[in-house]
Every structure is written in C-alpha cells, then in structure tokens.
Amino acid sequence: MKPNYQNETTYGALCEVAGQSIVECRLSGAEIATVLVCQPRVSLEQATCENGEVRYSGKLLLSFVYENANGEICRAERGAEFFHKAEHPMIAPAFTAVGGLKTQNVKLRREGGQLIAACIVEGAFSVFGERRHTYLAGGEGLLTQKKAQGFVSRYVAFASVEDEDEFECDYAQDILLHTETVSVTAVRANVGAVDVDGELCMHFCVLRADGSLCSYERLIPVKAQALIDNAGVDSTATAKLEVLSTQVEAATDEERGKSKIVLAYRLALTVWVEERVDTEVCVDAYSTARETELKFEKVVGRCAMKEKIVTERIHGTPIFDGSIEGQNAITVVAPTVNVSLQCSERGWEAQGLIEGKALLKKEDGYACADVSLPFLFPVEIDGSSVDVEGCVYGFGIRIRASGEVEGEASIKLRITPYKDCETVYLAEVTEGEEKQASTCAVSVYMPTRGDDLWTTAKRLSLSPDELRAANPALTFPLKGDERIFVYRQKKENLQK
C-alpha cells in the first residue's frame, strides 16, 4: 500500500492573543478643583510579530474638562506613549498581527501637586499567516472516495487616510471637548484593490461667551482604498476604519458672531478579502487486503456574507448616575453606543446602551453625571454568527415642563453576518495487518437503511465496481430490508 499525499496552502488567522497594561498621564493639579470629564482615546501605532509574541505600541490621549478654584470650566489634554506585548508560542516573525486597542477603568488620584490619571489599555490581535494542509490524494492498493472541499483563505491589507475639513458654528469662546467615531458604510472589491466609503462623526462640546454649553455634530464622508493582490470583482471583502488622531483648531469672527472650526484627521483602514479554492481531496479510503487506520482533519471557520446597514431612532427614559434635580438644560458629550446581537426564539435582536456624559450648569458651577439610554429592537439578518459595530448621532436629553425627562438618539449599525464553513479531509492513512479471509461457506450481510454503494462495498471489503457487477439489482441507497449473501467456494460470489 503506497499512499500519495498532496498539499494545499491557505492564509488566515492562526491564533488570537491579548495583552493588558496600565498607562498613566500626569498633569498639574494646582488649579483643578473638580474633574467633570476625563475622556480617553487610544490608537495603535504599530504591531509586529516576533518569536512567540506580538509587540505593539500605541498612544493614549486623555481629554479633561474640569472646574478651577473660581468655578470656571476649563479643559486640558495629556498624552502618553506605551509599549507592550502579547504572547503565544506559535507566533513567528513571518506572521502579521491584526487588531486594535481599547480602554477601560480610568482612575484619578492626587499625589502632591499632581493629578494622575491611570487607564487600563487592552490589546487584542488576530495573528495571520500561512497554514499548510496535507491531504490524501490516492495511492496504490487503496480504494478512495473523493470530494471537492473548499479551502478558504482570508487575506489582509492596510492603508491610512489623512484629510481636513472645516465648518462654521455659532460664536464659541472655547471647544472644551471633541470626540469622534468612524464607521464603514460601503465596501467594493475591485481587481487588486478594495475601495471603502465611510463616515466620520465628530462631536464637539462648545463653551459660549455667556458661560452656557452646547454641542455640535459634524458628519464627514470618507473615502479610502487599500491595495491587495488577491482582490477581484467577485471577492467577498470586509473593512474596518479606526481613528488614529484628530487635531481641532478654532478661530472666531466677533463681528459676524461666528466661529470656524478646522479639523485635521488621520484614519487607519484594514481590509480583508476572502478567497475560496475548491480542491478534490480524499474523504475516505480503505484496502480490500489490509486493515487501515485513518486520520482526518477538520478546519472550522466562518465565511462573511453580505453586510447590512441598520438605522434606528431610539426614544426612551434615560438613566442617570447622579442627580439632575433642578436642571432645565442638559448638554450630552462624548456619546458612544455599546451593542450586541442576540439570537432568540424571536430571531435576531439588537440590544445595548447609548452612553454619554451629561454636563449640568448649576448656580454655583458645573456638575457631570453619566447617562445611558437602553434599547432593544429586532433586526432581520441571516447567518449563524455576526459582527456588529455602531455609531450614535444626535444624542440629546429634553426636560419637559412637567419635569419628565426624555432621551433620544439615532444609531447606525453595520452588521456583518457569517455562515459556518467546514472543510474535512483525510490527512493520513496507516497500513495495518492483513485481513483474514473468512472460513465460513456463506455470510449474510444486513445493511442499514440509507447505506450507499461506497459504505456497503467498504464493509464487505469489495470495490464498488465488484459490488455493482455482482449485484446489478441493488438500488442505492438501500432500504435496510435487503439481505446480501456472500458465498465462498473457490472464489467469493455476492448474491442477493
């Protein structure tokens, strides 16, 4: 018995790794009486694969809105660079790390005359590289069953976008805070490239000359392209945009009572392209003369389906982590949306929270309260699993004359459904002992309902052609009530 093996190489995610570090920023706390908002923003600068680890670096920017000793509202920014690693034994320098960073648990403390902000930064990466699949293609002394199996590769490419935008707003004394989210709205695969449309949503908290606060929102269309050799017009492509940095400058025209805001931004683009190669591989094998031991390999993954954009207007009663008693005006800043998709008996549902910071103007100064607006609504999608990202627009709080508080916002969800993909192939066949011929003059084989030609021939140690030739009246798949007699004289004859 001489098995013949061949190889198929795919490209895709090999493992997942994560790292966590604490990053600190320091600023003079002499004039800071109360911190109202401390908003973190983190961006990935570089991620490289080394032996057994992903080394990554990034930048953390903390934006502060605070009250000074005179009760005036002010702003400050501090940044820090950091380096960290995430370990996994299979990582090699030839691999590529794809992922991002997120922050949580910002804590403030004072040490002498300094205010120290400590933030947990989490890095999560998929490590991409080549994987070789060795499969049985045939061989001498073997009967094989072959089937076309799809080997799926997922290639990745990167690009960056830099641009500027400017717009006018009502007269502003200062821009206290700006936050941003970016989302993908369309992905088009072309020959050798992937074109991406997106939307950058800027949120500004503005301090007017009279001391009142207001918020502005600016939607900026974004276009980007990533070059990737494996892309074609029929390719399935997905993409992600992330904000690397933003710079905001404001100039005022007192005569016109207007301000001009100039924005410079830098975005990172990641695209993925799927490619499927159908290869005829052996999925079963046996020998009529010798016992065999088979080893199978199963590659389980998921393949992206057509993406869907869902827009929903959310109304409801907001939840405040703090008192808003006596307020008639609330300015919401730093809005975000946390969303997940759950599949229940009713189908897929989107559930989550729209969150932000509520800045409150009081007689003796300012206060801040966390605010959230829960939502739950159905979405119509196919797929066994989904990825979802969301952006929030126009998050506002209104207090009616009756004292009832209402919240409203719009959210846009970009949903990528996936179907399960499974590739099974025979990876190895090992030769065993020689089969012992039965000494019985006759044997009766009782098949199972649904047995096909291959299964029946394998159990009888015959080739499918021999079984067909000896039993032309058999109809496959079998009903299960047939009786197959094997007579042994000078040679075996198979009769029904």
C-alpha positions, 0 to 999 in steps of 0.5 A: 500500500503506497499512499500519495499525499498532496498539499494545499496552502491557505492564509488566515488567522492562526491564533488570537492573543491579548495583552493588558497594561496600565498607562498613566498621564500626569498633569498639574493639579494646582488649579483643578478643583473638580474633574467633570470629564476625563475622556480617553482615546487610544490608537495603535501605532504599530504591531509586529510579530516576533518569536512567540509574541506580538509587540505593539505600541500605541498612544493614549490621549486623555481629554479633561474638562474640569472646574478651577478654584473660581468655578470656571470650566476649563479643559486640558489634554495629556498624552502618553506613549506605551509599549507592550506585548502579547504572547503565544508560542506559535507566533513567528516573525513571518506572521502579521498581527491584526487588531486594535486597542481599547480602554477601560477603568480610568482612575484619578488620584492626587499625589502632591501637586499632581493629578494622575490619571491611570487607564487600563489599555487592552490589546487584542490581535488576530495573528495571520499567516500561512497554514499548510494542509496535507491531504490524501490524494490516492495511492496504490492498493487503496480504494478512495472516495473523493470530494471537492472541499473548499479551502478558504483563505482570508487575506489582509491589507492596510492603508491610512487616510489623512484629510481636513475639513472645516465648518462654521458654528455659532460664536464659541469662546472655547471647544472644551471637548471633541470626540469622534467615531468612524464607521464603514458604510460601503465596501467594493472589491475591485481587481487588486484593490478594495475601495471603502466609503465611510463616515466620520462623526465628530462631536464637539462640546462648545463653551459660549461667551455667556458661560452656557454649553452646547454641542455640535455634530459634524458628519464627514464622508470618507473615502479610502482604498487599500491595495491587495493582490488577491482582490477581484470583482467577485471577492467577498471583502470586509473593512474596518476604519479606526481613528488614529488622531484628530487635531481641532483648531478654532478661530472666531469672527466677533463681528459676524458672531461666528466661529470656524472650526478646522479639523485635521484627521488621520484614519487607519483602514484594514481590509480583508478579502476572502478567497475560496479554492475548491480542491478534490481531496480524499474523504475516505479510503480503505484496502480490500487486503489490509486493515487501515487506520485513518486520520482526518482533519477538520478546519472550522471557520466562518465565511462573511456574507453580505453586510447590512446597514441598520438605522434606528431612532431610539426614544426612551427614559434615560438613566442617570448616575447622579442627580439632575434635580433642578436642571432645565438644560442638559448638554450630552458629550462624548456619546458612544453606543455599546451593542450586541446581537442576540439570537432568540426564539424571536430571531435576531435582536439588537440590544445595548446602551447609548452612553454619554456624559451629561454636563449640568450648569448649576448656580454655583458651577458645573456638575457631570453625571453619566447617562445611558439610554437602553434599547432593544429592537429586532433586526432581520439578518441571516447567518449563524454568527455576526459582527456588529459595530455602531455609531450614535448621532444626535444624542440629546436629553429634553426636560419637559415642563412637567419635569419628565425627562426624555432621551433620544438618539439615532444609531447606525449599525453595520452588521456583518453576518457569517455562515459556518464553513467546514472543510474535512479531509483525510490527512493520513492513512496507516497500513495495518495487518492483513485481513483474514479471509473468512472460513465460513461457506456463506455470510449474510450481510444486513445493511442499514437503511440509507447505506450507499454503494461506497459504505456497503462495498467498504464493509464487505471489503469489495470495490464498488465496481465488484459490488455493482457487477455482482449485484446489478439489482441493488438500488442505492441507497438501500432500504435496510430490508435487503439481505446480501449473501456472500458465498465462498467456494473457490472464489467469493460470489455476492448474491442477493 
